């Protein structure tokens, strides 16, 4: 089953969920604010994709981080900050056995639905 990790109020997450529902793609939604975000999730995801791609550098949360901390951002600091402030996480994150993606792209899903195996995308 495809799990979508995100935030209920995120426009991109809502667009992705609408896309999945319209195509009958079975999925479940995990709200990282309400349901939580933990180190095990972040470590599992970083086994499939570079940890830097999990950080939303366009977010207001990122811009509120002092320059010195942003410039010296490490994996551990990023994960600790994401756990404390889930809005720092780039979203949505899609996770299934044969599919993993950060951010929503209709083309990526079209490729997946055509049977292409996408991992570390």
Secondary structure, 3 states (H helix, E strand, C coil): CEEEEECCCCHHHHHHHHHHHHCCCCEEEEECCCCCCCHHHHHHHHCCCCHHHHECCCCHHHHHCCHHHHHCCCHHHHHHHHHHCHHHECCCEEEECCEEEECCCHHHHHHHHCCCCECCC
